[in-house]
Amino acid sequence: MWRGLRIRVDLASFGGWIEGICITSHLVMYCNEEGKLDNLPVNNIATGFLWSLGKTNDVIAGNVIFSKTDNEGENISLSEEDINKIIDYIETYQNISL
């Protein structure tokens, strides 16, 4: 049984300013705002995920994390359903070529 997942995020691992990209009204993807300028590698999975949702035609460079927000905009844990949707997408599109 899934009992939740907690991670500690070292904000320095993003190497710059963090940008939040709204996936849905409560699901957010955080990435390095200047990842392309810093010549970080293109994150094909994150980019493909956003492209498939029609969120952007740009690319995401570097690491990303996902979070969920409550009705007040505070970050909260992802639900099991949220995590499974993200995992399903990654498993389906992990070899995407952009």
DSSP file with accessible surface (Angstrom, degrees, kcal/mol):
  #  RESIDUE AA STRUCTURE BP1 BP2  ACC     N-H-->O    O-->H-N    N-H-->O    O-->H-N    TCO  KAPPA ALPHA  PHI   PSI    X-CA   Y-CA   Z-CA
    1    1 A M              0   0  202      0, 0.0     2,-0.3     0, 0.0     0, 0.0   0.000 360.0 360.0 360.0 139.3    0.0    0.0    0.0
    2    2 A W        +     0   0   95      1,-0.1     3,-0.1     3,-0.0    78,-0.1  -0.554 360.0 180.0 -75.0 129.3    1.2    3.5   -0.8
    3    3 A R        -     0   0  220      1,-0.4    -1,-0.1    -2,-0.3     2,-0.1   0.272  50.8 -83.2-116.8  11.1    1.9    5.5    2.3
    4    4 A G        -     0   0   42      1,-0.0     2,-0.4     2,-0.0    -1,-0.4  -0.134  35.2-113.7 105.9 158.4    3.0    8.8    0.9
    5    5 A L        -     0   0  112     73,-0.2     2,-0.4    -3,-0.1    73,-0.2  -0.997  23.5-171.9-133.9 127.3    6.3   10.1   -0.3
    6    6 A R        -     0   0  225     -2,-0.4     2,-0.4    71,-0.1    -2,-0.0  -0.978   6.7-178.8-120.0 135.0    8.3   12.9    1.3
    7    7 A I        -     0   0  114     -2,-0.4     2,-0.6     2,-0.0    -2,-0.0  -0.959  23.1-138.9-129.4 150.5   11.3   14.5   -0.3
    8    8 A R        -     0   0  238     -2,-0.4     2,-0.6     2,-0.0    -2,-0.0  -0.953  23.0-150.2-106.0 122.6   13.6   17.2    0.9
    9    9 A V        -     0   0   49     -2,-0.6     2,-1.0     3,-0.0     3,-0.1  -0.835   6.0-149.3 -99.5 122.8   14.5   19.5   -2.0
   10   10 A D    >   -     0   0   99     -2,-0.6     3,-2.3     1,-0.2     4,-0.4  -0.816   9.8-158.2 -85.8 104.2   17.9   21.2   -2.0
   11   11 A L  G >  S+     0   0  108     -2,-1.0     3,-1.5     1,-0.3     5,-0.5   0.801  88.5  66.2 -59.4 -25.6   17.0   24.4   -3.8
   12   12 A A  G >  S+     0   0   73      1,-0.3     3,-1.3     2,-0.2    -1,-0.3   0.780  85.0  73.1 -66.2 -21.3   20.6   24.9   -4.7
   13   13 A S  G <  S+     0   0   67     -3,-2.3    -1,-0.3     1,-0.3    50,-0.2   0.740  90.4  58.5 -67.1 -18.4   20.3   21.7   -6.9
   14   14 A F  G <  S-     0   0    8     -3,-1.5    -1,-0.3    -4,-0.4    -2,-0.2   0.709  98.2-145.9 -80.5 -21.3   18.3   23.8   -9.3
   15   15 A G    <   +     0   0   55     -3,-1.3     2,-0.3    -4,-0.4    -3,-0.1   0.689  64.7  13.2  71.2  17.0   21.2   26.2   -9.6
   16   16 A G  S    S-     0   0   35     -5,-0.5    -1,-0.1    17,-0.0    -2,-0.1  -0.976 107.4 -15.6 176.2-161.4   19.2   29.3  -10.1
   17   17 A W        -     0   0  179     -2,-0.3    16,-3.2    15,-0.1    17,-0.5  -0.414  61.0-130.4 -67.2 142.1   15.8   30.9   -9.8
   18   18 A I  E     -A   32   0A  58     14,-0.2     2,-0.4    15,-0.1    14,-0.2  -0.803  19.7-163.4 -99.9 131.9   12.9   28.5   -9.6
   19   19 A E  E     -A   31   0A  78     12,-3.2    12,-2.4    -2,-0.4     2,-0.5  -0.946   8.8-145.0-115.1 134.1    9.9   28.9  -11.8
   20   20 A G  E     -A   30   0A  40     -2,-0.4     2,-0.5    10,-0.2    10,-0.2  -0.840   9.7-163.7 -98.0 131.5    6.5   27.2  -11.3
   21   21 A I  E     -A   29   0A  32      8,-2.9     8,-2.6    -2,-0.5     2,-0.4  -0.972  19.9-130.8-115.6 118.3    4.5   26.1  -14.3
   22   22 A C  E     +A   28   0A  88     -2,-0.5     6,-0.2     6,-0.2     3,-0.1  -0.563  27.7 174.8 -71.7 120.9    0.8   25.4  -13.6
   23   23 A I  S    S-     0   0    8      4,-3.2     2,-0.2    -2,-0.4     5,-0.2   0.851  74.1 -10.5 -89.0 -49.1   -0.1   22.0  -15.1
   24   24 A T  S    S-     0   0   76      3,-1.6    -1,-0.3     0, 0.0     0, 0.0  -0.757  94.1 -77.3-132.7-172.9   -3.6   22.0  -13.7
   25   25 A S  S    S+     0   0  103     -2,-0.2     3,-0.0     1,-0.2    -3,-0.0   0.741 132.9  19.0 -64.2 -18.7   -5.4   24.3  -11.2
   26   26 A H  S    S+     0   0   56      1,-0.1    43,-2.4    42,-0.1     2,-0.5   0.456 107.2  85.1-129.9  -4.3   -3.5   22.4   -8.4
   27   27 A L  E     - B   0  68A  15     41,-0.2    -4,-3.2    39,-0.0    -3,-1.6  -0.895  54.4-175.5-107.1 128.9   -0.6   20.6  -10.0
   28   28 A V  E     -AB  22  67A  11     39,-2.9    39,-2.5    -2,-0.5     2,-0.5  -0.960  17.6-153.7-126.6 138.6    2.7   22.6  -10.5
   29   29 A M  E     -AB  21  66A   0     -8,-2.6    -8,-2.9    -2,-0.4     2,-0.4  -0.962  16.3-155.2-107.5 125.9    6.0   21.7  -12.1
   30   30 A Y  E     +AB  20  65A  49     35,-3.2    35,-1.7    -2,-0.5     2,-0.3  -0.863  22.4 160.7-102.7 136.1    9.0   23.6  -10.7
   31   31 A C  E     -AB  19  64A   4    -12,-2.4   -12,-3.2    -2,-0.4     2,-0.6  -0.895  49.1 -78.4-143.5 171.8   12.1   24.1  -12.9
   32   32 A N  E >   -A   18   0A   9     31,-0.6     3,-1.7    29,-0.5    29,-0.3  -0.662  36.3-149.3 -75.7 118.8   15.2   26.3  -13.2
   33   33 A E  T 3  S+     0   0  103    -16,-3.2     3,-0.2    -2,-0.6    -1,-0.2   0.808  96.7  36.2 -60.6 -30.7   13.9   29.5  -14.7
   34   34 A E  T 3> S+     0   0   73    -17,-0.5     4,-2.2     1,-0.2    -1,-0.3   0.042  78.1 124.6-112.6  26.1   17.3   30.1  -16.5
   35   35 A G  T <4>S+     0   0    2     -3,-1.7     5,-2.8     1,-0.2    -1,-0.2   0.877  76.8  46.0 -55.5 -42.5   18.1   26.5  -17.3
   36   36 A K  T >45S+     0   0   98     -4,-0.3     3,-1.7    -3,-0.2    -1,-0.2   0.915 111.6  51.4 -67.8 -41.9   18.5   27.1  -21.0
   37   37 A L  T 345S+     0   0  136      1,-0.3    -2,-0.2    -4,-0.1    -1,-0.2   0.828 109.6  51.0 -63.6 -31.0   20.7   30.2  -20.4
   38   38 A D  T 3<5S-     0   0   77     -4,-2.2    -1,-0.3    23,-0.1    -2,-0.2   0.304 115.6-118.6 -87.8   7.8   22.9   28.1  -18.1
   39   39 A N  T < 5 +     0   0  147     -3,-1.7    -3,-0.2     1,-0.2    -2,-0.1   0.810  52.8 166.7  58.6  35.3   23.2   25.5  -20.8
   40   40 A L      < -     0   0   62     -5,-2.8    -1,-0.2    -6,-0.2     3,-0.1  -0.457  46.2 -89.9 -73.1 153.0   21.6   22.8  -18.7
   41   41 A P        -     0   0  101      0, 0.0    21,-2.7     0, 0.0     2,-0.2  -0.342  46.1-100.5 -64.9 144.9   20.6   19.7  -20.7
   42   42 A V  B     -D   61   0B  70     19,-0.3     2,-1.1     1,-0.1    19,-0.3  -0.444  27.5-136.3 -63.6 132.9   17.1   19.6  -22.2
   43   43 A N     >  -     0   0   38     17,-3.5     4,-2.7     1,-0.2    17,-0.4  -0.802  22.2-173.9 -93.0  94.3   14.7   17.6  -20.0
   44   44 A N  H  > S+     0   0   63     -2,-1.1     4,-2.7     1,-0.2     5,-0.2   0.857  79.8  51.0 -61.3 -36.7   12.9   15.7  -22.8
   45   45 A I  H  > S+     0   0   48      2,-0.2     4,-2.4     1,-0.2    -1,-0.2   0.958 113.8  42.3 -68.7 -48.6   10.4   14.1  -20.4
   46   46 A A  H  > S+     0   0    3      2,-0.2     4,-2.2     1,-0.2    -2,-0.2   0.917 116.8  49.3 -64.1 -40.9    9.3   17.3  -18.8
   47   47 A T  H  X S+     0   0    0     -4,-2.7     4,-2.8    13,-0.3    -2,-0.2   0.949 112.3  46.9 -63.4 -48.0    9.3   19.1  -22.1
   48   48 A G  H  X S+     0   0    2     -4,-2.7     4,-2.7    -5,-0.2    -1,-0.2   0.876 109.2  55.6 -61.0 -38.4    7.2   16.4  -23.7
   49   49 A F  H  X S+     0   0   23     -4,-2.4     4,-1.1    -5,-0.2    -1,-0.2   0.952 111.9  42.2 -59.5 -48.4    4.8   16.4  -20.8
   50   50 A L  H  <>S+     0   0    1     -4,-2.2     5,-2.5     1,-0.2     6,-0.5   0.895 113.9  52.0 -67.2 -39.9    4.2   20.1  -21.2
   51   51 A W  H ><5S+     0   0  100     -4,-2.8     3,-1.5     1,-0.2    -1,-0.2   0.911 105.7  54.7 -61.4 -42.7    3.9   19.9  -25.0
   52   52 A S  H 3<5S+     0   0   71     -4,-2.7    -1,-0.2     1,-0.3    -2,-0.2   0.790 110.4  46.8 -64.2 -25.0    1.4   17.0  -24.7
   53   53 A L  T 3<5S-     0   0   81     -4,-1.1    -1,-0.3    -3,-0.3    -2,-0.2   0.430 113.0-119.2 -93.1  -1.5   -0.8   19.3  -22.5
   54   54 A G  T < 5S+     0   0   67     -3,-1.5    -3,-0.2    -4,-0.3    -2,-0.1   0.760  74.1 131.1  70.0  25.0   -0.4   22.3  -24.8
   55   55 A K  S   <S-     0   0   99     -5,-2.5     2,-0.3     1,-0.2    -4,-0.2   0.723  72.4 -12.3 -82.6 -25.2    1.2   24.3  -22.1
   56   56 A T        -     0   0   49     -6,-0.5    -1,-0.2    -9,-0.1    -2,-0.2  -0.981  38.3-144.9-164.2 162.5    4.2   25.5  -24.1
   57   57 A N  S    S+     0   0  150     -2,-0.3     2,-0.1    -3,-0.1    -6,-0.0   0.142  80.2  92.6-116.8  13.4    6.2   25.1  -27.3
   58   58 A D  S    S-     0   0   72    -11,-0.1     2,-0.3     1,-0.0    -2,-0.1  -0.414  77.6-110.4 -95.2 174.7    9.4   25.9  -25.4
   59   59 A V        -     0   0   42     -2,-0.1     2,-0.5    -9,-0.0   -23,-0.1  -0.807  15.8-133.5-109.7 153.7   11.8   23.4  -23.9
   60   60 A I        -     0   0   15    -17,-0.4   -17,-3.5    -2,-0.3     2,-0.4  -0.892  20.7-160.6-102.1 130.4   12.5   22.7  -20.2
   61   61 A A  B     +D   42   0B   5     -2,-0.5   -29,-0.5   -29,-0.3   -19,-0.3  -0.950  50.5   2.0-115.7 132.7   16.2   22.5  -19.3
   62   62 A G  S    S-     0   0    9    -21,-2.7   -48,-0.1    -2,-0.4   -19,-0.0  -0.378 100.8 -20.8  94.3-171.6   17.5   20.8  -16.1
   63   63 A N        -     0   0  105    -50,-0.2   -31,-0.6    -2,-0.1     2,-0.3  -0.296  54.8-165.0 -72.4 155.9   15.7   19.0  -13.2
   64   64 A V  E     -B   31   0A  32    -33,-0.2     2,-0.3    -4,-0.1   -33,-0.2  -0.945   6.3-162.1-134.2 157.9   12.1   19.4  -12.3
   65   65 A I  E     -B   30   0A  46    -35,-1.7   -35,-3.2    -2,-0.3     2,-0.4  -0.964  14.0-137.5-133.5 154.8    9.9   18.6   -9.3
   66   66 A F  E     +B   29   0A  43     -2,-0.3     2,-0.3   -37,-0.2   -37,-0.2  -0.877  25.1 168.1-111.5 146.1    6.2   18.3   -9.1
   67   67 A S  E     -B   28   0A  19    -39,-2.5   -39,-2.9    -2,-0.4     2,-0.3  -0.929  23.9-134.0-145.4 169.0    4.0   19.6   -6.3
   68   68 A K  E     -BC  27  76A  50      8,-1.5     8,-3.4    -2,-0.3     2,-0.3  -0.911  15.6-147.1-124.8 151.7    0.4   20.2   -5.6
   69   69 A T  E     - C   0  75A  19    -43,-2.4     6,-0.2    -2,-0.3     2,-0.1  -0.909   8.3-135.0-119.3 151.8   -1.3   23.2   -4.1
   70   70 A D    >   -     0   0   45      4,-2.2     3,-2.0    -2,-0.3     6,-0.0  -0.241  47.2 -80.8 -88.3-173.2   -4.3   23.6   -1.9
   71   71 A N  T 3  S+     0   0  137      1,-0.3    -1,-0.0     2,-0.1    -2,-0.0   0.696 131.9  53.2 -66.2 -17.3   -7.1   26.1   -2.4
   72   72 A E  T 3  S-     0   0  148      2,-0.1    -1,-0.3     0, 0.0    -3,-0.0   0.367 120.3-107.3 -95.2   0.6   -5.0   28.8   -0.7
   73   73 A G  S <  S+     0   0   48     -3,-2.0     2,-0.3     1,-0.3    -2,-0.1   0.541  72.1 141.9  87.1   7.1   -2.0   28.2   -3.0
   74   74 A E        -     0   0  127      1,-0.1    -4,-2.2    -5,-0.0    -1,-0.3  -0.601  57.6-107.7 -81.9 140.8    0.1   26.4   -0.4
   75   75 A N  E     +C   69   0A  87     -2,-0.3     2,-0.3    -6,-0.2    -6,-0.3  -0.476  45.7 172.0 -68.7 135.7    2.2   23.4   -1.5
   76   76 A I  E     -C   68   0A  74     -8,-3.4    -8,-1.5    -2,-0.2     2,-0.0  -0.844  38.4 -72.5-134.8 172.5    0.9   20.1   -0.3
   77   77 A S        -     0   0   81     -2,-0.3     2,-0.2   -10,-0.1   -10,-0.1  -0.328  49.4-109.4 -67.4 148.2    1.8   16.4   -1.0
   78   78 A L        -     0   0   33    -73,-0.2   -73,-0.2   -12,-0.2     2,-0.1  -0.490  34.2-119.7 -70.8 146.8    0.9   14.8   -4.3
   79   79 A S     >  -     0   0   38     -2,-0.2     4,-2.5     1,-0.1     5,-0.2  -0.411  25.0-107.6 -79.9 165.3   -1.9   12.3   -4.1
   80   80 A E  H  > S+     0   0   91      1,-0.2     4,-2.6     2,-0.2     5,-0.2   0.905 123.0  53.5 -59.1 -39.4   -1.3    8.7   -5.2
   81   81 A E  H  > S+     0   0  122      2,-0.2     4,-2.2     1,-0.2    -1,-0.2   0.919 108.1  49.4 -62.3 -43.6   -3.4    9.4   -8.3
   82   82 A D  H  > S+     0   0   21      2,-0.2     4,-2.1     1,-0.2    -2,-0.2   0.939 112.3  47.6 -60.0 -47.8   -1.2   12.4   -9.2
   83   83 A I  H  X S+     0   0   26     -4,-2.5     4,-2.9     1,-0.2     5,-0.2   0.921 110.9  51.2 -61.5 -43.9    2.0   10.4   -8.7
   84   84 A N  H  X S+     0   0   72     -4,-2.6     4,-2.8     1,-0.2    -1,-0.2   0.884 108.5  51.5 -63.5 -38.2    0.6    7.5  -10.8
   85   85 A K  H  X S+     0   0  126     -4,-2.2     4,-2.1     2,-0.2    -1,-0.2   0.920 112.3  46.1 -64.2 -42.5   -0.3    9.8  -13.7
   86   86 A I  H  X S+     0   0   15     -4,-2.1     4,-2.6     2,-0.2    -2,-0.2   0.938 114.1  48.0 -66.0 -44.7    3.1   11.4  -13.7
   87   87 A I  H  X S+     0   0   69     -4,-2.9     4,-2.9     1,-0.2     5,-0.2   0.922 110.0  52.7 -61.9 -44.2    4.8    7.9  -13.6
   88   88 A D  H  X S+     0   0   91     -4,-2.8     4,-1.9    -5,-0.2    -1,-0.2   0.920 110.7  47.8 -57.8 -43.3    2.6    6.6  -16.4
   89   89 A Y  H  X S+     0   0   24     -4,-2.1     4,-2.8     2,-0.2    -2,-0.2   0.951 112.1  48.5 -63.5 -47.1    3.6    9.5  -18.5
   90   90 A I  H  X S+     0   0   59     -4,-2.6     4,-1.1     1,-0.2    -2,-0.2   0.922 111.8  49.2 -60.4 -44.0    7.3    9.1  -17.8
   91   91 A E  H  < S+     0   0  122     -4,-2.9    -1,-0.2     1,-0.2    -2,-0.2   0.867 115.5  44.8 -64.4 -33.8    7.1    5.4  -18.6
   92   92 A T  H  < S+     0   0   98     -4,-1.9     3,-0.2    -5,-0.2    -2,-0.2   0.894 126.8  26.5 -76.2 -39.2    5.3    6.0  -21.8
   93   93 A Y  H >< S+     0   0  104     -4,-2.8     3,-1.8    -5,-0.2    -2,-0.2   0.189  79.1 115.9-115.3  18.4    7.4    8.9  -23.1
   94   94 A Q  T 3< S+     0   0  107     -4,-1.1    -1,-0.2     1,-0.3   -49,-0.1   0.746  83.0  46.8 -65.6 -18.7   10.8    8.4  -21.5
   95   95 A N  T 3  S+     0   0  143     -3,-0.2    -1,-0.3    -4,-0.1    -2,-0.1   0.095  81.6 145.6-107.8  25.1   12.5    7.8  -24.9
   96   96 A I    <   -     0   0   45     -3,-1.8     2,-0.5     1,-0.1   -52,-0.1  -0.274  38.1-148.2 -63.7 141.6   10.9   10.8  -26.6
   97   97 A S              0   0  113    -53,-0.0    -1,-0.1   -49,-0.0    -2,-0.1  -0.970 360.0 360.0-112.4 126.6   13.0   12.6  -29.2
   98   98 A L              0   0   87     -2,-0.5   -54,-0.0     0, 0.0   -50,-0.0  -0.668 360.0 360.0 -98.0 360.0   12.4   16.3  -29.5
